């Protein structure tokens, strides 16, 4: 199981599952990250937080805690 947090900069991944419950999961899905969507990892900050990605044509920064909830392949 690989999460978005583990993806390397320059990689394109697909979401397989979103863990978490309630408001956290809903917030991630409202940002456009849903099962099957393609995500391009632009860069990761030196300490790993935040992770900058491109999803559905727009740029997004995710906290490491949130990126860890997104399973990708």
PQR file of N, CA, C, O and H, with PARSE charges and radii, in Angstrom:
ATOM      1  N   UNK A   1       0.842  -1.180   0.000 -0.4000 1.5000
ATOM      2  CA  UNK A   1       0.000   0.000   0.000 -0.0000 2.0000
ATOM      3  C   UNK A   1       0.889   1.244   0.000  0.5500 1.7000
ATOM      4  O   UNK A   1       1.687   1.443   0.916 -0.5500 1.4000
ATOM      5  N   UNK A   2       0.748   2.073  -1.023 -0.4000 1.5000
ATOM      6  CA  UNK A   2       1.491   3.322  -1.110 -0.0000 2.0000
ATOM      7  C   UNK A   2       0.521   4.473  -0.911  0.5500 1.7000
ATOM      8  O   UNK A   2      -0.603   4.447  -1.413 -0.5500 1.4000
ATOM      9  H   UNK A   2       0.099   1.912  -1.767  0.4000 1.0000
ATOM     10  N   UNK A   3       0.959   5.474  -0.182 -0.4000 1.5000
ATOM     11  CA  UNK A   3       0.123   6.643   0.022 -0.0000 2.0000
ATOM     12  C   UNK A   3       0.695   7.812  -0.765  0.5500 1.7000
ATOM     13  O   UNK A   3       1.828   7.754  -1.243 -0.5500 1.4000
ATOM     14  H   UNK A   3       1.872   5.495   0.226  0.4000 1.0000
ATOM     15  N   UNK A   4      -0.083   8.858  -0.895 -0.4000 1.5000
ATOM     16  CA  UNK A   4       0.359  10.050  -1.608 -0.0000 2.0000
ATOM     17  C   UNK A   4       1.580  10.658  -0.934  0.5500 1.7000
ATOM     18  O   UNK A   4       2.421  11.261  -1.600 -0.5500 1.4000
ATOM     19  H   UNK A   4      -1.004   8.905  -0.506  0.4000 1.0000
ATOM     20  N   UNK A   5       1.683  10.507   0.360 -0.4000 1.5000
ATOM     21  CA  UNK A   5       2.840  11.010   1.102 -0.0000 2.0000
ATOM     22  C   UNK A   5       4.132  10.356   0.629  0.5500 1.7000
ATOM     23  O   UNK A   5       5.187  10.991   0.652 -0.5500 1.4000
ATOM     24  H   UNK A   5       1.000  10.016   0.901  0.4000 1.0000
ATOM     25  N   UNK A   6       4.066   9.100   0.202 -0.4000 1.5000
ATOM     26  CA  UNK A   6       5.245   8.338  -0.218 -0.0000 2.0000
ATOM     27  C   UNK A   6       5.617   8.563  -1.685  0.5500 1.7000
ATOM     28  O   UNK A   6       6.712   8.186  -2.101 -0.5500 1.4000
ATOM     29  H   UNK A   6       3.209   8.584   0.184  0.4000 1.0000
ATOM     30  N   UNK A   7       4.742   9.158  -2.462 -0.4000 1.5000
ATOM     31  CA  UNK A   7       4.993   9.355  -3.899 -0.0000 2.0000
ATOM     32  C   UNK A   7       6.121  10.361  -4.109  0.5500 1.7000
ATOM     33  O   UNK A   7       6.235  11.345  -3.378 -0.5500 1.4000
ATOM     34  H   UNK A   7       3.852   9.465  -2.124  0.4000 1.0000
ATOM     35  N   UNK A   8       6.943  10.103  -5.105 -0.4000 1.5000
ATOM     36  CA  UNK A   8       8.094  10.956  -5.421 -0.0000 2.0000
ATOM     37  C   UNK A   8       7.678  12.131  -6.310  0.5500 1.7000
ATOM     38  O   UNK A   8       6.744  12.005  -7.103 -0.5500 1.4000
ATOM     39  H   UNK A   8       6.851   9.303  -5.699  0.4000 1.0000
ATOM     40  N   UNK A   9       8.358  13.260  -6.185 -0.4000 1.5000
ATOM     41  CA  UNK A   9       8.081  14.390  -7.075 -0.0000 2.0000
ATOM     42  C   UNK A   9       8.279  13.988  -8.532  0.5500 1.7000
ATOM     43  O   UNK A   9       9.234  13.287  -8.867 -0.5500 1.4000
ATOM     44  H   UNK A   9       9.117  13.362  -5.541  0.4000 1.0000
ATOM     45  N   UNK A  10       7.374  14.436  -9.391 -0.4000 1.5000
ATOM     46  CA  UNK A  10       7.425  14.101 -10.809 -0.0000 2.0000
ATOM     47  C   UNK A  10       6.607  12.873 -11.168  0.5500 1.7000
ATOM     48  O   UNK A  10       6.447  12.563 -12.348 -0.5500 1.4000
ATOM     49  H   UNK A  10       6.598  15.005  -9.119  0.4000 1.0000
ATOM     50  N   UNK A  11       6.085  12.169 -10.167 -0.4000 1.5000
ATOM     51  CA  UNK A  11       5.296  10.963 -10.411 -0.0000 2.0000
ATOM     52  C   UNK A  11       3.835  11.315 -10.655  0.5500 1.7000
ATOM     53  O   UNK A  11       3.310  12.283 -10.104 -0.5500 1.4000
ATOM     54  H   UNK A  11       6.215  12.422  -9.209  0.4000 1.0000
ATOM     55  N   UNK A  12       3.192  10.507 -11.493 -0.4000 1.5000
ATOM     56  CA  UNK A  12       1.754  10.608 -11.700 -0.0000 2.0000
ATOM     57  C   UNK A  12       1.132   9.346 -11.111  0.5500 1.7000
ATOM     58  O   UNK A  12       1.512   8.233 -11.478 -0.5500 1.4000
ATOM     59  H   UNK A  12       3.618   9.721 -11.940  0.4000 1.0000
ATOM     60  N   UNK A  13       0.184   9.517 -10.205 -0.4000 1.5000
ATOM     61  CA  UNK A  13      -0.428   8.382  -9.510 -0.0000 2.0000
ATOM     62  C   UNK A  13      -1.942   8.459  -9.643  0.5500 1.7000
ATOM     63  O   UNK A  13      -2.495   9.500  -9.997 -0.5500 1.4000
ATOM     64  H   UNK A  13      -0.124  10.421  -9.907  0.4000 1.0000
ATOM     65  N   UNK A  14      -2.604   7.344  -9.356 -0.4000 1.5000
ATOM     66  CA  UNK A  14      -4.065   7.277  -9.372 -0.0000 2.0000
ATOM     67  C   UNK A  14      -4.558   6.892  -7.984  0.5500 1.7000
ATOM     68  O   UNK A  14      -3.983   6.016  -7.339 -0.5500 1.4000
ATOM     69  H   UNK A  14      -2.155   6.498  -9.069  0.4000 1.0000
ATOM     70  N   UNK A  15      -5.610   7.539  -7.529 -0.4000 1.5000
ATOM     71  CA  UNK A  15      -6.167   7.288  -6.207 -0.0000 2.0000
ATOM     72  C   UNK A  15      -6.943   5.973  -6.222  0.5500 1.7000
ATOM     73  O   UNK A  15      -7.782   5.752  -7.095 -0.5500 1.4000
ATOM     74  H   UNK A  15      -6.077   8.251  -8.054  0.4000 1.0000
ATOM     75  N   UNK A  16      -6.660   5.102  -5.253 -0.4000 1.5000
ATOM     76  CA  UNK A  16      -7.386   3.847  -5.135 -0.0000 2.0000
ATOM     77  C   UNK A  16      -8.347   3.856  -3.952  0.5500 1.7000
ATOM     78  O   UNK A  16      -9.373   3.175  -3.974 -0.5500 1.4000
ATOM     79  H   UNK A  16      -5.978   5.281  -4.543  0.4000 1.0000
ATOM     80  N   UNK A  17      -8.011   4.632  -2.913 -0.4000 1.5000
ATOM     81  CA  UNK A  17      -8.853   4.642  -1.713 -0.0000 2.0000
ATOM     82  C   UNK A  17      -8.525   5.868  -0.870  0.5500 1.7000
ATOM     83  O   UNK A  17      -7.383   6.326  -0.836 -0.5500 1.4000
ATOM     84  H   UNK A  17      -7.178   5.185  -2.896  0.4000 1.0000
ATOM     85  N   UNK A  18      -9.535   6.388  -0.197 -0.4000 1.5000
ATOM     86  CA  UNK A  18      -9.329   7.483   0.745 -0.0000 2.0000
ATOM     87  C   UNK A  18      -9.720   6.979   2.124  0.5500 1.7000
ATOM     88  O   UNK A  18     -10.879   6.645   2.370 -0.5500 1.4000
ATOM     89  H   UNK A  18     -10.463   6.016  -0.225  0.4000 1.0000
ATOM     90  N   UNK A  19      -8.746   6.926   3.018 -0.4000 1.5000
ATOM     91  CA  UNK A  19      -9.026   6.514   4.395 -0.0000 2.0000
ATOM     92  C   UNK A  19      -9.551   7.717   5.165  0.5500 1.7000
ATOM     93  O   UNK A  19      -9.700   8.805   4.609 -0.5500 1.4000
ATOM     94  H   UNK A  19      -7.805   7.196   2.818  0.4000 1.0000
ATOM     95  N   UNK A  20      -9.823   7.517   6.420 -0.4000 1.5000
ATOM     96  CA  UNK A  20     -10.340   8.610   7.227 -0.0000 2.0000
ATOM     97  C   UNK A  20     -11.853   8.547   7.283  0.5500 1.7000
ATOM     98  O   UNK A  20     -12.493   7.790   6.553 -0.5500 1.4000
ATOM     99  H   UNK A  20      -9.702   6.634   6.872  0.4000 1.0000
ATOM    100  N   UNK A  21     -12.402   9.353   8.158 -0.4000 1.5000
ATOM    101  CA  UNK A  21     -13.849   9.342   8.351 -0.0000 2.0000
ATOM    102  C   UNK A  21     -14.366  10.755   8.547  0.5500 1.7000
ATOM    103  O   UNK A  21     -13.616  11.673   8.876 -0.5500 1.4000
ATOM    104  H   UNK A  21     -11.882   9.968   8.751  0.4000 1.0000
ATOM    105  N   UNK A  22     -15.639  10.904   8.340 -0.4000 1.5000
ATOM    106  CA  UNK A  22     -16.334  12.147   8.638 -0.0000 2.0000
ATOM    107  C   UNK A  22     -15.815  13.357   7.898  0.5500 1.7000
ATOM    108  O   UNK A  22     -15.628  13.328   6.682 -0.5500 1.4000
ATOM    109  H   UNK A  22     -16.248  10.158   8.072  0.4000 1.0000
ATOM    110  N   UNK A  23     -15.582  14.430   8.652 -0.4000 1.5000
ATOM    111  CA  UNK A  23     -15.211  15.721   8.064 -0.0000 2.0000
ATOM    112  C   UNK A  23     -13.882  15.679   7.316  0.5500 1.7000
ATOM    113  O   UNK A  23     -13.720  16.365   6.306 -0.5500 1.4000
ATOM    114  H   UNK A  23     -15.733  14.454   9.640  0.4000 1.0000
ATOM    115  N   UNK A  24     -12.939  14.889   7.795 -0.4000 1.5000
ATOM    116  CA  UNK A  24     -11.628  14.819   7.132 -0.0000 2.0000
ATOM    117  C   UNK A  24     -11.771  14.225   5.738  0.5500 1.7000
ATOM    118  O   UNK A  24     -11.248  14.782   4.773 -0.5500 1.4000
ATOM    119  H   UNK A  24     -13.070  14.332   8.615  0.4000 1.0000
ATOM    120  N   UNK A  25     -12.464  13.113   5.621 -0.4000 1.5000
ATOM    121  CA  UNK A  25     -12.662  12.466   4.327 -0.0000 2.0000
ATOM    122  C   UNK A  25     -13.475  13.361   3.398  0.5500 1.7000
ATOM    123  O   UNK A  25     -13.166  13.464   2.211 -0.5500 1.4000
ATOM    124  H   UNK A  25     -12.888  12.660   6.405  0.4000 1.0000
ATOM    125  N   UNK A  26     -14.492  13.996   3.919 -0.4000 1.5000
ATOM    126  CA  UNK A  26     -15.337  14.875   3.116 -0.0000 2.0000
ATOM    127  C   UNK A  26     -14.533  16.063   2.594  0.5500 1.7000
ATOM    128  O   UNK A  26     -14.704  16.458   1.440 -0.5500 1.4000
ATOM    129  H   UNK A  26     -14.743  13.912   4.883  0.4000 1.0000
ATOM    130  N   UNK A  27     -13.663  16.638   3.415 -0.4000 1.5000
ATOM    131  CA  UNK A  27     -12.842  17.775   3.006 -0.0000 2.0000
ATOM    132  C   UNK A  27     -11.897  17.387   1.869  0.5500 1.7000
ATOM    133  O   UNK A  27     -11.724  18.146   0.915 -0.5500 1.4000
ATOM    134  H   UNK A  27     -13.523  16.318   4.352  0.4000 1.0000
ATOM    135  N   UNK A  28     -11.285  16.202   1.972 -0.4000 1.5000
ATOM    136  CA  UNK A  28     -10.397  15.725   0.910 -0.0000 2.0000
ATOM    137  C   UNK A  28     -11.175  15.539  -0.392  0.5500 1.7000
ATOM    138  O   UNK A  28     -10.702  15.920  -1.463 -0.5500 1.4000
ATOM    139  H   UNK A  28     -11.425  15.585   2.747  0.4000 1.0000
ATOM    140  N   UNK A  29     -12.355  14.959  -0.297 -0.4000 1.5000
ATOM    141  CA  UNK A  29     -13.164  14.727  -1.491 -0.0000 2.0000
ATOM    142  C   UNK A  29     -13.662  16.047  -2.089  0.5500 1.7000
ATOM    143  O   UNK A  29     -13.785  16.155  -3.309 -0.5500 1.4000
ATOM    144  H   UNK A  29     -12.739  14.649   0.573  0.4000 1.0000
ATOM    145  N   UNK A  30     -13.948  17.038  -1.263 -0.4000 1.5000
ATOM    146  CA  UNK A  30     -14.390  18.340  -1.760 -0.0000 2.0000
ATOM    147  C   UNK A  30     -13.281  19.069  -2.509  0.5500 1.7000
ATOM    148  O   UNK A  30     -13.562  19.945  -3.328 -0.5500 1.4000
ATOM    149  H   UNK A  30     -13.849  16.950  -0.272  0.4000 1.0000
ATOM    150  N   UNK A  31     -12.031  18.720  -2.240 -0.4000 1.5000
ATOM    151  CA  UNK A  31     -10.903  19.305  -2.965 -0.0000 2.0000
ATOM    152  C   UNK A  31     -10.740  18.671  -4.343  0.5500 1.7000
ATOM    153  O   UNK A  31      -9.879  19.092  -5.114 -0.5500 1.4000
ATOM    154  H   UNK A  31     -11.803  18.009  -1.575  0.4000 1.0000
ATOM    155  N   UNK A  32     -11.548  17.672  -4.663 -0.4000 1.5000
ATOM    156  CA  UNK A  32     -11.487  17.036  -5.973 -0.0000 2.0000
ATOM    157  C   UNK A  32     -10.738  15.724  -5.989  0.5500 1.7000
ATOM    158  O   UNK A  32     -10.569  15.118  -7.047 -0.5500 1.4000
ATOM    159  H   UNK A  32     -12.248  17.329  -4.036  0.4000 1.0000
ATOM    160  N   UNK A  33     -10.286  15.276  -4.827 -0.4000 1.5000
ATOM    161  CA  UNK A  33      -9.545  14.018  -4.758 -0.0000 2.0000
ATOM    162  C   UNK A  33     -10.541  12.901  -4.454  0.5500 1.7000
ATOM    163  O   UNK A  33     -10.988  12.736  -3.319 -0.5500 1.4000
ATOM    164  H   UNK A  33     -10.423  15.769  -3.968  0.4000 1.0000
ATOM    165  N   UNK A  34     -10.876  12.141  -5.494 -0.4000 1.5000
ATOM    166  CA  UNK A  34     -11.807  11.034  -5.357 -0.0000 2.0000
ATOM    167  C   UNK A  34     -11.176   9.777  -5.950  0.5500 1.7000
ATOM    168  O   UNK A  34     -10.136   9.846  -6.604 -0.5500 1.4000
ATOM    169  H   UNK A  34     -10.513  12.275  -6.416  0.4000 1.0000
ATOM    170  N   UNK A  35     -11.802   8.645  -5.721 -0.4000 1.5000
ATOM    171  CA  UNK A  35     -11.274   7.382  -6.222 -0.0000 2.0000
ATOM    172  C   UNK A  35     -11.155   7.419  -7.740  0.5500 1.7000
ATOM    173  O   UNK A  35     -12.093   7.807  -8.437 -0.5500 1.4000
ATOM    174  H   UNK A  35     -12.647   8.588  -5.190  0.4000 1.0000
ATOM    175  N   UNK A  36      -9.985   7.008  -8.249 -0.4000 1.5000
ATOM    176  CA  UNK A  36      -9.754   6.942  -9.678 -0.0000 2.0000
ATOM    177  C   UNK A  36      -9.148   8.193 -10.301  0.5500 1.7000
ATOM    178  O   UNK A  36      -8.717   8.149 -11.454 -0.5500 1.4000
ATOM    179  H   UNK A  36      -9.223   6.692  -7.683  0.4000 1.0000
ATOM    180  N   UNK A  37      -9.102   9.301  -9.579 -0.4000 1.5000
ATOM    181  CA  UNK A  37      -8.571  10.544 -10.142 -0.0000 2.0000
ATOM    182  C   UNK A  37      -7.038  10.460 -10.258  0.5500 1.7000
ATOM    183  O   UNK A  37      -6.369   9.814  -9.452 -0.5500 1.4000
ATOM    184  H   UNK A  37      -9.451   9.337  -8.643  0.4000 1.0000
ATOM    185  N   UNK A  38      -6.514  11.130 -11.280 -0.4000 1.5000
ATOM    186  CA  UNK A  38      -5.071  11.160 -11.521 -0.0000 2.0000
ATOM    187  C   UNK A  38      -4.464  12.360 -10.807  0.5500 1.7000
ATOM    188  O   UNK A  38      -4.990  13.470 -10.884 -0.5500 1.4000
ATOM    189  H   UNK A  38      -7.058  11.655 -11.935  0.4000 1.0000
ATOM    190  N   UNK A  39      -3.353  12.130 -10.112 -0.4000 1.5000
ATOM    191  CA  UNK A  39      -2.665  13.188  -9.370 -0.0000 2.0000
ATOM    192  C   UNK A  39      -1.208  13.231  -9.806  0.5500 1.7000
ATOM    193  O   UNK A  39      -0.529  12.205  -9.838 -0.5500 1.4000
ATOM    194  H   UNK A  39      -2.926  11.228 -10.049  0.4000 1.0000
ATOM    195  N   UNK A  40      -0.734  14.424 -10.140 -0.4000 1.5000
ATOM    196  CA  UNK A  40       0.674  14.636 -10.477 -0.0000 2.0000
ATOM    197  C   UNK A  40       1.352  15.282  -9.268  0.5500 1.7000
ATOM    198  O   UNK A  40       0.928  16.342  -8.808 -0.5500 1.4000
ATOM    199  H   UNK A  40      -1.286  15.257 -10.114  0.4000 1.0000
ATOM    200  N   UNK A  41       2.396  14.647  -8.761 -0.4000 1.5000
ATOM    201  CA  UNK A  41       3.114  15.167  -7.596 -0.0000 2.0000
ATOM    202  C   UNK A  41       4.143  16.174  -8.092  0.5500 1.7000
ATOM    203  O   UNK A  41       5.120  15.794  -8.737 -0.5500 1.4000
ATOM    204  H   UNK A  41       2.740  13.786  -9.136  0.4000 1.0000
ATOM    205  N   UNK A  42       3.932  17.454  -7.797 -0.4000 1.5000
ATOM    206  CA  UNK A  42       4.822  18.515  -8.271 -0.0000 2.0000
ATOM    207  C   UNK A  42       6.084  18.581  -7.437  0.5500 1.7000
ATOM    208  O   UNK A  42       7.185  18.492  -7.980 -0.5500 1.4000
ATOM    209  H   UNK A  42       3.138  17.762  -7.273  0.4000 1.0000
ATOM    210  N   UNK A  43       5.948  18.734  -6.133 -0.4000 1.5000
ATOM    211  CA  UNK A  43       7.120  18.752  -5.265 -0.0000 2.0000
ATOM    212  C   UNK A  43       6.722  18.502  -3.823  0.5500 1.7000
ATOM    213  O   UNK A  43       5.564  18.638  -3.429 -0.5500 1.4000
ATOM    214  H   UNK A  43       5.054  18.807  -5.693  0.4000 1.0000
ATOM    215  N   UNK A  44       7.732  18.131  -3.056 -0.4000 1.5000
ATOM    216  CA  UNK A  44       7.544  17.875  -1.630 -0.0000 2.0000
ATOM    217  C   UNK A  44       8.504  18.797  -0.891  0.5500 1.7000
ATOM    218  O   UNK A  44       9.677  18.888  -1.253 -0.5500 1.4000
ATOM    219  H   UNK A  44       8.673  18.020  -3.376  0.4000 1.0000
ATOM    220  N   UNK A  45       8.023  19.474   0.127 -0.4000 1.5000
ATOM    221  CA  UNK A  45       8.863  20.380   0.906 -0.0000 2.0000
ATOM    222  C   UNK A  45      10.000  19.601   1.577  0.5500 1.7000
ATOM    223  O   UNK A  45       9.876  18.396   1.797 -0.5500 1.4000
ATOM    224  H   UNK A  45       7.070  19.400   0.421  0.4000 1.0000
ATOM    225  N   UNK A  46      11.088  20.269   1.899 -0.4000 1.5000
ATOM    226  CA  UNK A  46      12.248  19.583   2.481 -0.0000 2.0000
ATOM    227  C   UNK A  46      11.937  18.712   3.699  0.5500 1.7000
ATOM    228  O   UNK A  46      12.535  17.648   3.860 -0.5500 1.4000
ATOM    229  H   UNK A  46      11.189  21.248   1.720  0.4000 1.0000
ATOM    230  N   UNK A  47      11.041  19.134   4.530 -0.4000 1.5000
ATOM    231  CA  UNK A  47      10.689  18.328   5.705 -0.0000 2.0000
ATOM    232  C   UNK A  47       9.463  17.447   5.449  0.5500 1.7000
ATOM    233  O   UNK A  47       8.948  16.813   6.370 -0.5500 1.4000
ATOM    234  H   UNK A  47      10.555  19.998   4.399  0.4000 1.0000
ATOM    235  N   UNK A  48       8.999  17.410   4.200 -0.4000 1.5000
ATOM    236  CA  UNK A  48       7.883  16.545   3.833 -0.0000 2.0000
ATOM    237  C   UNK A  48       6.509  17.157   3.996  0.5500 1.7000
ATOM    238  O   UNK A  48       5.503  16.501   3.727 -0.5500 1.4000
ATOM    239  H   UNK A  48       9.418  17.925   3.452  0.4000 1.0000
ATOM    240  N   UNK A  49       6.450  18.397   4.431 -0.4000 1.5000
ATOM    241  CA  UNK A  49       5.150  19.007   4.686 -0.0000 2.0000
ATOM    242  C   UNK A  49       5.174  20.453   4.195  0.5500 1.7000
ATOM    243  O   UNK A  49       5.941  21.235   4.757 -0.5500 1.4000
ATOM    244  H   UNK A  49       7.267  18.930   4.650  0.4000 1.0000
ATOM    245  N   UNK A  50       4.420  20.864   3.219 -0.4000 1.5000
ATOM    246  CA  UNK A  50       3.334  20.177   2.529 -0.0000 2.0000
ATOM    247  C   UNK A  50       3.807  19.471   1.250  0.5500 1.7000
ATOM    248  O   UNK A  50       4.964  19.570   0.842 -0.5500 1.4000
ATOM    249  H   UNK A  50       3.796  20.229   2.762  0.4000 1.0000
ATOM    250  N   UNK A  51       2.863  18.761   0.645 -0.4000 1.5000
ATOM    251  CA  UNK A  51       3.066  18.091  -0.636 -0.0000 2.0000
ATOM    252  C   UNK A  51       2.280  18.891  -1.672  0.5500 1.7000
ATOM    253  O   UNK A  51       1.077  19.100  -1.510 -0.5500 1.4000
ATOM    254  H   UNK A  51       1.922  18.680   0.976  0.4000 1.0000
ATOM    255  N   UNK A  52       2.944  19.335  -2.725 -0.4000 1.5000
ATOM    256  CA  UNK A  52       2.269  20.105  -3.776 -0.0000 2.0000
ATOM    257  C   UNK A  52       1.909  19.172  -4.922  0.5500 1.7000
ATOM    258  O   UNK A  52       2.768  18.466  -5.450 -0.5500 1.4000
ATOM    259  H   UNK A  52       3.921  19.165  -2.857  0.4000 1.0000
ATOM    260  N   UNK A  53       0.631  19.171  -5.307 -0.4000 1.5000
ATOM    261  CA  UNK A  53       0.147  18.285  -6.362 -0.0000 2.0000
ATOM    262  C   UNK A  53      -0.705  19.062  -7.358  0.5500 1.7000
ATOM    263  O   UNK A  53      -1.166  20.168  -7.075 -0.5500 1.4000
ATOM    264  H   UNK A  53      -0.067  19.744  -4.878  0.4000 1.0000
ATOM    265  N   UNK A  54      -0.902  18.467  -8.522 -0.4000 1.5000
ATOM    266  CA  UNK A  54      -1.842  18.988  -9.509 -0.0000 2.0000
ATOM    267  C   UNK A  54      -2.932  17.942  -9.660  0.5500 1.7000
ATOM    268  O   UNK A  54      -2.651  16.786  -9.975 -0.5500 1.4000
ATOM    269  H   UNK A  54      -0.527  17.569  -8.752  0.4000 1.0000
ATOM    270  N   UNK A  55      -4.176  18.347  -9.434 -0.4000 1.5000
ATOM    271  CA  UNK A  55      -5.310  17.440  -9.526 -0.0000 2.0000
ATOM    272  C   UNK A  55      -6.451  18.150 -10.249  0.5500 1.7000
ATOM    273  O   UNK A  55      -6.814  19.273  -9.900 -0.5500 1.4000
ATOM    274  H   UNK A  55      -4.403  19.286  -9.177  0.4000 1.0000
ATOM    275  N   UNK A  56      -7.011  17.486 -11.257 -0.4000 1.5000
ATOM    276  CA  UNK A  56      -8.119  18.041 -12.042 -0.0000 2.0000
ATOM    277  C   UNK A  56      -7.818  19.429 -12.604  0.5500 1.7000
ATOM    278  O   UNK A  56      -8.715  20.265 -12.705 -0.5500 1.4000
ATOM    279  H   UNK A  56      -6.716  16.574 -11.540  0.4000 1.0000
ATOM    280  N   UNK A  57      -6.547  19.679 -12.973 -0.4000 1.5000
ATOM    281  CA  UNK A  57      -6.183  20.924 -13.610 -0.0000 2.0000
ATOM    282  C   UNK A  57      -5.853  22.073 -12.678  0.5500 1.7000
ATOM    283  O   UNK A  57      -5.616  23.183 -13.156 -0.5500 1.4000
ATOM    284  H   UNK A  57      -5.818  18.999 -12.891  0.4000 1.0000
ATOM    285  N   UNK A  58      -5.827  21.862 -11.383 -0.4000 1.5000
ATOM    286  CA  UNK A  58      -5.436  22.948 -10.492 -0.0000 2.0000
ATOM    287  C   UNK A  58      -4.401  22.458  -9.484  0.5500 1.7000
ATOM    288  O   UNK A  58      -4.286  21.263  -9.211 -0.5500 1.4000
ATOM    289  H   UNK A  58      -6.019  20.961 -10.995  0.4000 1.0000
ATOM    290  N   UNK A  59      -3.652  23.412  -8.942 -0.4000 1.5000
ATOM    291  CA  UNK A  59      -2.591  23.088  -7.996 -0.0000 2.0000
ATOM    292  C   UNK A  59      -3.124  23.121  -6.578  0.5500 1.7000
ATOM    293  O   UNK A  59      -3.960  23.952  -6.223 -0.5500 1.4000
ATOM    294  H   UNK A  59      -3.745  24.383  -9.163  0.4000 1.0000
ATOM    295  N   UNK A  60      -2.618  22.194  -5.776 -0.4000 1.5000
ATOM    296  CA  UNK A  60      -3.122  22.019  -4.429 -0.0000 2.0000
ATOM    297  C   UNK A  60      -1.967  21.658  -3.512  0.5500 1.7000
ATOM    298  O   UNK A  60      -1.088  20.891  -3.904 -0.5500 1.4000
ATOM    299  H   UNK A  60      -1.939  21.519  -6.064  0.4000 1.0000
ATOM    300  N   UNK A  61      -1.952  22.191  -2.310 -0.4000 1.5000
ATOM    301  CA  UNK A  61      -0.966  21.810  -1.302 -0.0000 2.0000
ATOM    302  C   UNK A  61      -1.690  21.032  -0.210  0.5500 1.7000
ATOM    303  O   UNK A  61      -2.711  21.472   0.318 -0.5500 1.4000
ATOM    304  H   UNK A  61      -2.666  22.815  -1.992  0.4000 1.0000
ATOM    305  N   UNK A  62      -1.141  19.877   0.111 -0.4000 1.5000
ATOM    306  CA  UNK A  62      -1.739  19.012   1.135 -0.0000 2.0000
ATOM    307  C   UNK A  62      -0.787  18.832   2.302  0.5500 1.7000
ATOM    308  O   UNK A  62       0.423  18.708   2.112 -0.5500 1.4000
ATOM    309  H   UNK A  62      -0.311  19.520  -0.318  0.4000 1.0000
ATOM    310  N   UNK A  63      -1.327  18.817   3.491 -0.4000 1.5000
ATOM    311  CA  UNK A  63      -0.519  18.495   4.657 -0.0000 2.0000
ATOM    312  C   UNK A  63      -0.121  17.030   4.603  0.5500 1.7000
ATOM    313  O   UNK A  63      -0.816  16.211   4.002 -0.5500 1.4000
ATOM    314  H   UNK A  63      -2.310  18.917   3.645  0.4000 1.0000
ATOM    315  N   UNK A  64       0.990  16.709   5.226 -0.4000 1.5000
ATOM    316  CA  UNK A  64       1.485  15.343   5.246 -0.0000 2.0000
ATOM    317  C   UNK A  64       0.462  14.402   5.884  0.5500 1.7000
ATOM    318  O   UNK A  64       0.311  13.261   5.446 -0.5500 1.4000
ATOM    319  H   UNK A  64       1.555  17.375   5.714  0.4000 1.0000
ATOM    320  N   UNK A  65      -0.227  14.867   6.897 -0.4000 1.5000
ATOM    321  CA  UNK A  65      -1.239  14.059   7.583 -0.0000 2.0000
ATOM    322  C   UNK A  65      -2.381  13.690   6.632  0.5500 1.7000
ATOM    323  O   UNK A  65      -2.871  12.560   6.657 -0.5500 1.4000
ATOM    324  H   UNK A  65      -0.104  15.793   7.253  0.4000 1.0000
ATOM    325  N   UNK A  66      -2.801  14.637   5.798 -0.4000 1.5000
ATOM    326  CA  UNK A  66      -3.873  14.376   4.834 -0.0000 2.0000
ATOM    327  C   UNK A  66      -3.384  13.496   3.687  0.5500 1.7000
ATOM    328  O   UNK A  66      -4.105  12.608   3.233 -0.5500 1.4000
ATOM    329  H   UNK A  66      -2.403  15.554   5.778  0.4000 1.0000
ATOM    330  N   UNK A  67      -2.160  13.741   3.217 -0.4000 1.5000
ATOM    331  CA  UNK A  67      -1.604  12.948   2.120 -0.0000 2.0000
ATOM    332  C   UNK A  67      -1.449  11.484   2.518  0.5500 1.7000
ATOM    333  O   UNK A  67      -1.513  10.599   1.665 -0.5500 1.4000
ATOM    334  H   UNK A  67      -1.574  14.463   3.585  0.4000 1.0000
ATOM    335  N   UNK A  68      -1.247  11.228   3.793 -0.4000 1.5000
ATOM    336  CA  UNK A  68      -1.091   9.866   4.280 -0.0000 2.0000
ATOM    337  C   UNK A  68      -2.407   9.087   4.232  0.5500 1.7000
ATOM    338  O   UNK A  68      -2.396   7.856   4.252 -0.5500 1.4000
ATOM    339  H   UNK A  68      -1.195  11.948   4.486  0.4000 1.0000
ATOM    340  N   UNK A  69      -3.522   9.782   4.169 -0.4000 1.5000
ATOM    341  CA  UNK A  69      -4.833   9.118   4.109 -0.0000 2.0000
ATOM    342  C   UNK A  69      -5.246   8.711   2.703  0.5500 1.7000
ATOM    343  O   UNK A  69      -6.249   8.019   2.526 -0.5500 1.4000
ATOM    344  H   UNK A  69      -3.530  10.782   4.152  0.4000 1.0000
ATOM    345  N   UNK A  70      -4.481   9.134   1.700 -0.4000 1.5000
ATOM    346  CA  UNK A  70      -4.832   8.886   0.300 -0.0000 2.0000
ATOM    347  C   UNK A  70      -3.965   7.769  -0.256  0.5500 1.7000
ATOM    348  O   UNK A  70      -2.763   7.947  -0.454 -0.5500 1.4000
ATOM    349  H   UNK A  70      -3.666   9.696   1.844  0.4000 1.0000
ATOM    350  N   UNK A  71      -4.583   6.603  -0.510 -0.4000 1.5000
ATOM    351  CA  UNK A  71      -3.860   5.464  -1.080 -0.0000 2.0000
ATOM    352  C   UNK A  71      -3.811   5.601  -2.588  0.5500 1.7000
ATOM    353  O   UNK A  71      -4.819   5.895  -3.231 -0.5500 1.4000
ATOM    354  H   UNK A  71      -5.560   6.458  -0.349  0.4000 1.0000
ATOM    355  N   UNK A  72      -2.616   5.384  -3.151 -0.4000 1.5000
ATOM    356  CA  UNK A  72      -2.429   5.549  -4.586 -0.0000 2.0000
ATOM    357  C   UNK A  72      -1.694   4.350  -5.179  0.5500 1.7000
ATOM    358  O   UNK A  72      -1.089   3.544  -4.472 -0.5500 1.4000
ATOM    359  H   UNK A  72      -1.797   5.145  -2.629  0.4000 1.0000
ATOM    360  N   UNK A  73      -1.771   4.268  -6.491 -0.4000 1.5000
ATOM    361  CA  UNK A  73      -1.035   3.229  -7.227 -0.0000 2.0000
ATOM    362  C   UNK A  73      -0.394   3.865  -8.439  0.5500 1.7000
ATOM    363  O   UNK A  73       0.279   3.183  -9.212 -0.5500 1.4000
ATOM    364  H   UNK A  73      -2.262   4.923  -7.066  0.4000 1.0000
TER
END
